[in-house]
Amino acid sequence: MRVYEVIFIIRPDVPEAEVDSLVEQMQQGVTGAGGEVAKLEKWGKRPLAYQVAGQREGIYVFFEVNGTGDTLRELERRLKVTESVIKMLSVRVDEERTRLAKLRHRREHRAARRQHKPHSSASGSAEASART
């Protein structure tokens, strides 16, 4: 399964109950398409970087979705046809996380090798000072 991060912005004039209902519908859409919402965060009302659909602020919602490409396509389709959603972005993150984990492991391995390696310069300077 692939991991995607999806952020969508809802119009700021939408009541909180409607926002909760919309988020629940999107979660059901993901599970109905064979995926799962691993993480859900409501970031609340924030200003937009630029005006979108006549709005200067919006309600941000973050999903971390585990699923296939079809799962993501279904979620994106639902978000596009929902009138209260003014902007959305989805990014596949599993490959990047795997790459970063490999780099972290390699860095830790090198650090461990450096700690176990005896320093020949330290013993050489001790012998030199003992001679004088």
C-alpha positions as CSV (number, residue, x, y, z in Angstrom):
1,M,0.0,0.0,0.0
2,R,1.1,3.5,-0.7
3,V,1.0,6.4,1.7
4,Y,-0.4,9.8,0.7
5,E,-0.7,13.1,2.4
6,V,-3.8,15.1,1.4
7,I,-4.5,18.6,2.5
8,F,-7.7,20.3,1.5
9,I,-9.1,23.8,2.3
10,I,-12.7,24.4,3.1
11,R,-14.5,27.8,2.7
12,P,-14.3,29.7,6.0
13,D,-18.0,30.5,6.2
14,V,-18.9,26.8,6.4
15,P,-20.4,25.9,9.9
16,E,-18.3,23.6,12.2
17,A,-21.0,20.9,12.0
18,E,-20.9,20.9,8.2
19,V,-17.0,20.7,8.3
20,D,-17.3,17.6,10.6
21,S,-19.8,16.1,8.3
22,L,-17.7,16.7,5.2
23,V,-14.6,15.2,6.9
24,E,-16.6,12.1,7.8
25,Q,-17.8,11.8,4.2
26,M,-14.3,11.9,2.9
27,Q,-13.1,9.3,5.4
28,Q,-16.0,7.0,4.4
29,G,-15.0,7.6,0.7
30,V,-11.5,6.5,1.5
31,T,-12.5,3.3,3.4
32,G,-15.1,2.6,0.7
33,A,-12.4,2.6,-1.9
34,G,-10.3,0.1,0.0
35,G,-8.0,2.5,1.9
36,E,-7.6,3.8,5.4
37,V,-7.1,7.2,6.9
38,A,-4.1,6.7,9.2
39,K,-4.0,10.3,10.5
40,L,-6.6,13.1,10.5
41,E,-5.8,16.6,11.7
42,K,-8.1,19.7,11.6
43,W,-5.7,22.6,11.5
44,G,-8.6,25.1,11.8
45,K,-9.0,28.5,10.1
46,R,-5.8,30.0,8.7
47,P,-5.0,32.8,6.2
48,L,-4.3,31.7,2.6
49,A,-1.1,32.7,0.9
50,Y,-3.1,34.2,-1.9
51,Q,-6.8,34.7,-2.7
52,V,-8.5,31.5,-3.8
53,A,-12.1,31.5,-5.1
54,G,-12.6,35.0,-3.6
55,Q,-11.5,33.8,-0.1
56,R,-8.6,35.1,1.9
57,E,-8.7,32.4,4.6
58,G,-9.9,28.8,4.9
59,I,-10.3,25.8,7.1
60,Y,-7.4,23.4,6.7
61,V,-7.8,19.6,7.0
62,F,-5.0,17.1,6.8
63,F,-5.3,13.4,5.9
64,E,-2.7,10.7,5.8
65,V,-4.1,8.0,3.6
66,N,-2.9,4.4,3.2
67,G,-4.2,2.9,0.0
68,T,-3.8,2.4,-3.8
69,G,-3.9,4.9,-6.6
70,D,-7.6,4.2,-7.1
71,T,-8.2,5.1,-3.4
72,L,-6.6,8.5,-3.9
73,R,-8.4,9.1,-7.2
74,E,-11.7,8.5,-5.5
75,L,-10.8,10.9,-2.7
76,E,-9.7,13.6,-5.2
77,R,-12.8,13.1,-7.2
78,R,-15.0,13.7,-4.1
79,L,-13.0,16.7,-3.1
80,K,-13.3,18.3,-6.6
81,V,-17.0,18.0,-6.8
82,T,-17.6,19.3,-3.3
83,E,-18.5,23.0,-3.5
84,S,-17.2,23.9,0.0
85,V,-13.7,22.7,-0.8
86,I,-11.8,25.5,-2.5
87,K,-8.3,23.9,-2.8
88,M,-6.7,20.5,-2.4
89,L,-3.2,19.0,-2.7
90,S,-2.2,15.3,-2.5
91,V,1.4,14.0,-2.4
92,R,2.7,10.5,-2.3
93,V,5.2,10.2,0.6
94,D,6.0,6.5,1.1
95,E,9.0,6.6,-1.3
96,E,10.5,9.7,0.3
97,R,10.1,8.2,3.8
98,T,11.8,5.0,2.7
99,R,14.7,7.0,1.2
100,L,15.1,9.0,4.4
101,A,15.0,5.9,6.6
102,K,17.8,4.4,4.5
103,L,19.9,7.6,4.8
104,R,19.3,7.7,8.6
105,H,20.3,4.1,8.9
106,R,23.5,4.7,6.9
107,R,24.4,7.8,9.0
108,E,23.9,5.9,12.2
109,H,26.0,3.0,10.9
110,R,28.8,5.3,10.0
111,A,28.7,7.0,13.3
112,A,28.8,3.7,15.1
113,R,31.9,2.6,13.0
114,R,33.6,5.9,13.9
115,Q,33.1,5.4,17.6
116,H,34.5,1.8,17.6
117,K,37.6,2.7,15.5
118,P,40.8,3.1,17.6
119,H,42.6,6.4,17.0
120,S,46.2,5.7,16.1
121,S,47.2,9.4,16.4
122,A,46.3,9.4,20.1
123,S,48.6,6.5,20.9
124,G,51.4,7.9,18.8
125,S,51.4,11.2,20.6
126,A,51.5,9.4,23.9
127,E,54.6,7.5,22.9
128,A,56.2,10.7,21.6
129,S,55.6,12.5,24.9
130,A,56.9,9.5,26.9
131,R,60.2,9.7,25.0
132,T,60.9,13.4,25.8
